[in-house]
């Protein structure tokens, strides 16, 4: 059996952003499509944390929503533990759905303000028919204790908690169906820095105790460095580099990865000069031809403007860049 719990191949997602039909007829315009994710492939091994990073609009959250089934894929496949998820429905999908959950970015928006905390955490237990009666109440109390809250908090409403406490409640809800895989969509970006560290340490402890596998979405490289075993770098919906979590920071292969790392403040006071990120992400409705990064790339060559690079193996993983193909082995 493969040790890959999640396998994604050639995943693509288009959004129809066209004007209404009558406007298009009168203005003689064609339909317009935004490519949010383009031909993305990667695997996540059991027990590891795989992070996706990139600027806003790079397709991170779109991939997260496709993995958990909140969005359908336009093309490509998603396999979870050997089961094809794309196109699967009914009882088979219901059983698979119990095994993966999602922690959302905003703890203020992801919890129902009219429900008590105990009902919020118990909802997946009832949905999947895992327990009944007093067992559910006991399980909710255990989960609240596990995430650093009290069993008595089950009677309270979400507005009675701080942002960090609400995210702990969201984590408890995600754990209530006894999942193996959790998608974390920027779970700390809405929290204070001091609270972020507490939530990240909690997530790492839970991973060690329960053998969880994480897909971790973030734009914060310092958070990713703390959490991830492997890191995938997205640019305009395309995966430009995948590398070992530690070596990506010391040996970036793709020019875009280097650009992101050069913009990170030098907290170690090593004397390294910080360089601001140059340029902006192009319009995804009308992306540049060839390599999408070439208008901002310091290593761009004529070939980059007409051909899309294929991924090549590197010392740290793999990347998609013509400059890597021309380097001596």
N, C-alpha and C positions, 0 to 999 in steps of 0.2 A: 504494500500500500504506500502511496506517495505521502511524504511528510508535508505537502502543500495543502493547507486547509481551504484556502481560497485561491482560485486560478481565474484570471481575467485575460481574455484574448481578443485583440482588435476591437476593443470597446469604443463605440462612437455614439454621440448624441447630437442630433440637430434640433433646433427650435425654429418653427415657422414664425417669422417676425414681419410678414408681409402686411401691407395696408389692406383694408377691406376690399372685397372683389370689385365693387362699383368704382372705388377710387382708382384701382389699378387699370380698369378699362378706360376710364376717362383720361387718366394721365399716361396711359400706354406703358405701364411698368410691369416687369416680370415679378414673380414671387421672390421673396428674399428669405434666406435661411441663415441662421447663426449657428456656427459649429462650436459647441461648448466643449466637446471632448472628441478627439480625433485619433483613432487607431491606437488606443492605449492597451498595453499588455504588461502584466506583472503577476507574481505569485506571492502569497503570504504563507509562511511556514507555521506549523502549530507552535504556540507558545511564544511567538516573537511579536514585536511591535514594528509594523511597517508604516512609515510616515510619508505623507505627501505634502510637499511645500511648493510655494510659488506666490507670485503677486496676486492681488485681488483680480478676479476675472480669468484666472488660469484654468478653472474647471475642477477645482478640488472638491467643493461641496456637491457639484453635479455627480461626480463619481461616487461620493458617499451615498447619495440618495438612490443611485442606480443599484448599488450593492445591496441595500436593504429593501429594494422594491418600491420605493416611493416614486421613482421615475422609471419608465421603460427605456430600454436601449434601442437606438435606431439601427445599429449594427453591432456585431460581436457577441461574445458569450461570457457568462459568469458561471463558474462551477464552484459549488460549496461542498467540500468533503466528497468529491466525486459525483455529486448530483447536479444536473443542469438546472440552473435557476431561471435563465431567460426562457420565457414561454411556459414555465411550469405554473400550475394553478391547482385549486382544490385541496384535497386532503394531503397530498404529497407536499405541496407548498406550505401548508399549515404546520406540518411536523418540522420541516426545515426552518420555518420562521421562528419557532420557539428557540432554536439554537443560536440565533444571532439577534442582537439588540443595538440600539443607537443612543448615544448621549449627545444632545443637541447643544448648539453654541450658546443660546441665551436661556439661562435658568428662569428668567422672569416670564418668558413666553412659552416655555415647553411644559409648564405645569398648569393644570386646570385650576383657576383661582376659586372656583365654587366647590371644589372637592376637598375633603380632609386628606391629610397626608397619608393616613392609613389606607384610604380608598385608592389613592393614586398608585401607591406601591403594590397594592393587592390586585390591581386591574389585570396585569399579565397572568397572575396566578389563576384568576377566574376565567380569563379568556382561553387559556390552554387546559383548563380543568385539572390543574396539578394537585390542588388540595381543597378541602371544604371545612366549614365551621370554625372551631377554635384553632385548628391547625394553621389556618390562614392568619389569624391574629397573632399567633406565636411566631410565625415566620416573618411577618412584618416587623415585629419587635426585634427579632434577631438581626434583620437586615439594617434597621436603624442603628442598632448597637455596632454593627460591623462598619458602618460608614462614619462613626464618630458622633452620632446623635443618641437620643434617649428613646426608649420604647414609648414613653409618655407623649412624645411629640406626634404620635400617630393621630391624636385628637385635634391637632392644630391645623390651621389653614396656611397655604404657602406665603401669604402676605405677612405672617408673623415671623418670618425667617430672613436672614441676610442673604446676599447673593451667593456666598460660599456655601451656606447651609442648604440653600435651594439646590445647588448643584450636587451636593451630597445626597439629597432626596432623589434627584434624577438618576444618580448612580445606583442607589438602592432599588429604584424601579427597574433599571436595566438588568440588575442581578436577580430579580425576583423570579424570572422564568428559567433560572439556572443555565444561562447561555454559555457557549464555548467561545464565541467571537463577538466583539463589541466594536462598532464603528464610532469613533470619537470625533465629532465635527467641531473643531476649535473649542474644546470644552472649558478652557480657562480664559479665553480672550475677553470676556465680559466682566472679569473679576479683577480685584486689586492684586498688585504684584505679590504682596505678602500672603494673600489667600491662594493665589495660583500655586505656590510651592506646596502648600498643604494638600491641595486637591491632586496634584501630580504625584506626590509621595503616596497618597492613599491609593491611587490607581496602580502604581507600581507594586505596592504591598498586596493588593487584591489579585494582581496578575500572578505573583509568586505563590500565593496561597491557593488559588483556584485554577491555575494553569490556563489563564485566559489568553486569547490572541487578540491583538488590537490593530485596527486600521486607524491611524492617528492623523487627522487633518490639521494643519497649522500653517500660519505665515510667519510665526516667531521661531527663528532658528535656534535661539537659546533654549526654548522649551523642547524642540525636537532633539537637540543634542543630548538633553537629559533623559529622554524617553525612548528613542528609537534604536532598534538593532540595525535596520536598513532604511534608507531614505530614497524616495523618488522625487525628482525635481520636475515640475510641470511648467510649461510655457505655452500660452495660448492654446490650451487643451491637449498639448502633445507632451509625452514623457521624453525629456531630453537626456536625463541621466538617472541611473539607479546605482547606489554605492553603499558600502558598509557605513554604518552610522558614525563611527569615529573617524574613519579615513576620509570621508567626504570633506570634513573640515580642514584636514591637513593636506589632502591631495585632490582638490577638485579638478575634474577632467574637462567639463564643458565650459565654454566661455561665460554662459549665463550663470552657472553655479558660482564661478569666480566673482562675477559681478555682484551677486547677492552677498557672498561672504565678505567682499571688500567693503560693503556698506555697513556691516555689523560693527558697533562700537568696540574698541579695544579695551575690554574690562581687565585684561591681565596686565595692562600698562607695559606692553612689550616694545612700544615705540612704533608699531605698525601704523602707517598712515591710513586714515579712513577715506574711502572714495564714495561719493554719492552715486546712486543708481542713475545711469544716463538714459534718456529717452523714455518713452511710454509704450505700453502694450498696444499694438495696432488694433484697428477695428476688427473684431472677430467675424463680422458680416462680410468684410472684404479683406481677408488676410493677405500678406505679401506672398508672391509666388516663391517656389523653392523652399528654402529653409525660412521659417517664419521669424527667426531671430536675426536674420542677416542685416536689417536696417540699423540694428543697435550693436552689432558684433564687431569687435576690433580685429578679428581674424578673418573677416568675410573675404571671399574670393569670387570671381565671376561665376563659378559653378554653383555657388550657394543661392544665386538669384533665380536659377532655373530648375534645380533639382532638389528634392527633399532627401536629406541624408538618412541612411539606414543605420541601425544601431550596430556598434562594434564593441567587442569585449575590451575591457580595460583592466588595469591592475587592481582596481577597487570594485569593479562590477561591470557596467556597460554604459555607453553613451551614444548619442546620435549627433555626429559632427564630422564634416569632411576634413577639418584640420587634424583630427585624431587619425584618420586613415592615411594621411601623408607623413605622419611622424614615424621615425625608424623604430622597429620592434626592439 
